[in-house]
Amino acid sequence: MRKLSRELIAIASSALAAITLLAGTASADHYHTFTQSAEYFEATDNNGHFTAQANMHAGCAVPMPWSFRISAAVQAIATSTMNCTAGHNQLSYSDSHPNIPVDYHWHSTVQGNLVKNIKYDLWGNCTFRVQVGGRPGTANLNFQFHYSMFCGPCGRSDGGFHSELEIVPD
């Protein structure tokens, strides 16, 4: 039991250290740009795995399917199902999944993205109960994906995604 507690504390400490680093480097100035030659985006960090894609067409509004799956390390400290909500800062979009398993492969599609190099911001939040080092708490896992769409052969840009995990002890 003590070994398991030490392992969970190590996982939580690693996740929190990574979050601190991510929070310090994340900025809304970093956007991924979808282009005709780079229609897919993928990012993995300590909190999970995120994907997005867009089939670019000049002068069109295009859908952007995306997905997020919580990492195995974060799943290991979860003690409940989770409630997840996503939204968008520039478009009329929302997605809600209450009471889903923490290993759920969350996916949805944002409609109406204009191929005009407009900066967009997608966000998501999942809340669930955790046990870390024998102590219960609530985890709030947030992600943000900053992106734009440009109908040209510019190539893939780096950046645009980050996530944060906050655990509040009871």
C-alpha atoms as one frame of an Amber mdcrd trajectory, in Angstrom:
protein
   0.000   0.000   0.000   2.814   2.416   0.862   4.558   1.620  -2.435   1.360
   2.413  -4.350   0.944   5.680  -2.425   4.552   6.660  -3.207   3.978   5.848
  -6.888   0.806   7.943  -7.008   2.576  10.825  -5.286   5.413  10.548  -7.813
   2.930  10.582 -10.713   1.069  13.574  -9.281   4.333  15.406  -8.563   5.527
  14.800 -12.118   2.213  15.968 -13.515   2.243  19.094 -11.375   5.871  19.856
 -12.308   5.026  19.470 -15.975   2.003  21.718 -15.551   4.153  24.396 -13.995
   6.484  24.209 -16.998   3.592  24.217 -19.454   1.906  27.158 -17.775   5.156
  29.115 -17.992   5.630  28.465 -21.716   2.055  28.483 -22.962   0.931  31.623
 -24.700  -1.951  32.669 -26.895   0.768  34.043 -29.232   1.503  30.456 -30.359
  -0.984  29.250 -32.939  -1.013  26.165 -35.118  -1.789  27.085 -38.711  -3.694
  24.559 -40.780  -2.736  24.710 -44.487  -3.395  22.602 -47.575  -0.074  20.849
 -46.967  -0.586  20.503 -43.206  -4.158  19.511 -42.431  -3.415  17.489 -39.263
  -2.226  18.483 -35.773  -1.192  16.194 -32.906   0.220  16.953 -29.452   0.925
  14.828 -26.377   1.897  16.006 -22.914   1.756  14.527 -19.405  -1.996  15.171
 -19.198  -3.143  13.641 -22.457  -3.153  13.339 -26.234  -4.846  15.903 -28.512
  -5.531  15.741 -32.258  -7.229  18.078 -34.735  -7.646  18.162 -38.483  -9.129
  20.346 -41.189  -9.639  19.653 -44.905  -8.697  23.008 -46.365 -10.725  24.591
 -49.172 -10.105  28.159 -50.315 -12.850  30.610 -49.376 -14.867  28.015 -47.447
 -15.978  27.475 -43.898 -14.555  24.105 -42.889 -15.231  21.773 -39.956 -12.399
  20.907 -37.562 -12.765  17.488 -35.910 -10.702  17.164 -32.717 -10.102  14.603
 -29.987  -8.580  14.426 -26.515  -7.711  11.414 -24.366  -6.472  11.744 -20.773
  -3.065  10.124 -20.142  -2.738   6.783 -18.353  -0.811   8.486 -15.518  -3.670
  10.902 -14.816  -6.251   8.122 -15.233  -4.365   6.165 -12.537  -5.199   8.747
  -9.850  -8.876   9.143 -10.836 -11.528   7.691  -8.520 -14.685   8.746 -10.345
 -16.203   9.383 -13.726 -15.670  12.842 -15.207 -17.711  15.740 -16.528 -16.257
  17.373 -19.635 -17.220  20.604 -21.394 -15.685  22.283 -24.436 -16.265  25.680
 -25.979 -14.885  28.171 -28.442 -14.005  31.838 -28.000 -14.838  32.980 -31.546
 -17.480  30.562 -32.848 -20.854  29.392 -31.575 -19.737  25.962 -30.375 -20.103
  23.892 -27.235 -19.830  20.235 -26.314 -20.722  18.589 -23.016 -20.261  15.031
 -21.764 -21.385  14.430 -18.170 -20.544  11.316 -16.183 -18.145   9.630 -18.639
 -15.250   7.273 -17.816 -11.809   8.886 -17.449 -10.484   6.700 -20.277 -13.119
   8.077 -22.692 -11.742   9.154 -26.080 -13.442  12.544 -26.256 -14.080  13.803
 -29.774 -16.190  16.478 -31.383 -16.236  18.830 -34.385 -16.095  22.626 -34.482
 -18.111  23.898 -37.476 -17.742  27.194 -39.329 -13.968  27.813 -39.278 -13.169
  30.331 -42.007 -10.075  29.814 -44.155  -8.965  33.433 -43.731  -6.051  33.188
 -41.260  -8.357  34.164 -38.365  -7.018  33.214 -34.933  -9.313  30.763 -33.147
  -9.314  29.411 -29.582 -10.858  26.053 -28.603 -10.924  25.116 -24.904 -11.955
  22.110 -22.865 -12.307  21.160 -19.200 -12.769  17.825 -17.437 -13.493  17.588
 -13.703 -13.195  14.369 -11.698 -12.348  13.034  -8.245  -8.824  11.804  -7.496
  -6.855  10.115  -4.751  -3.221  11.230  -4.433  -1.029   9.901  -1.653  -4.056
   8.660   0.245  -5.720  12.083   0.075  -8.898  12.710  -1.925  -9.341  15.770
  -4.084 -10.868  17.191  -7.244  -8.948  17.396 -10.520  -9.663  20.100 -13.082
  -7.962  19.268 -16.362  -8.070  22.138 -18.841  -6.796  22.298 -22.404  -6.533
  25.061 -24.962  -5.909  24.804 -28.693  -5.038  28.001 -30.541  -5.208  27.723
 -34.315  -5.812  29.454 -37.618  -6.554  28.293 -41.166  -4.691  29.541 -44.208
  -5.269  28.195 -47.713  -1.685  28.044 -48.897   1.295  25.681 -48.868   2.980
  27.297 -45.843   3.698  24.009 -44.077   3.121  22.988 -40.496   3.696  25.351
 -37.606   4.591  24.176 -34.115   2.781  25.075 -30.931  -0.780  25.996 -30.275
  -1.757  23.393 -27.675  -1.271  23.097 -23.929  -3.078  21.555 -20.985  -3.125
  22.053 -17.240  -4.105  19.785 -14.354  -5.033  21.283 -10.996  -5.759  19.039
  -8.006  -7.546  20.617  -5.077  -7.271  18.543  -1.892 -10.382  18.170   0.221
